């Protein structure tokens, strides 16, 4: 039975969250990259995240090797944070729908980090560097096996 995504989680994922995509290689060495356009399936079974192709080489190699993924998303203004763990089912070029989610997410990100004092120009630079280096974007569709509350505090690390 897949985990359940709460209305709070679905809303947070649709906002200007910071998303980090974690993987590991055969020697258990981690790789991390920034993710964009997080989309959670309402039934909790799957999720999709997009990554810049050229800046995610280690992440993509690790996924090709073992399919394991951990995606953490956090709202900068509150530090409300969740982590999804699972197995990648498919890696494809980002579809027009996935790219629309990336664009929506980036705009929401700029707005969100503005509330904590990061000027728009600096916030846009976070992803414009990725676009300059790698206009190609991969979509990672993954099965969600576990969800964790990673918000700082006494419940941090608790499985949901």
Secondary structure, 3 states (H helix, E strand, C coil): CCCCCCHHHHHHHCCCCEEEEEEECCCCCEEEEECEEEEECCCCCEEEEEEECHHHHHHHHHHHHHCEEEEEEECCCCCCEEEEEEEEEEEEECCHHHHHHHHHHHHHHHHHHHCCCCCHHHHHHHHHHHHHHCCCEEEEEEEEEEEEECCCCCCCCEEC
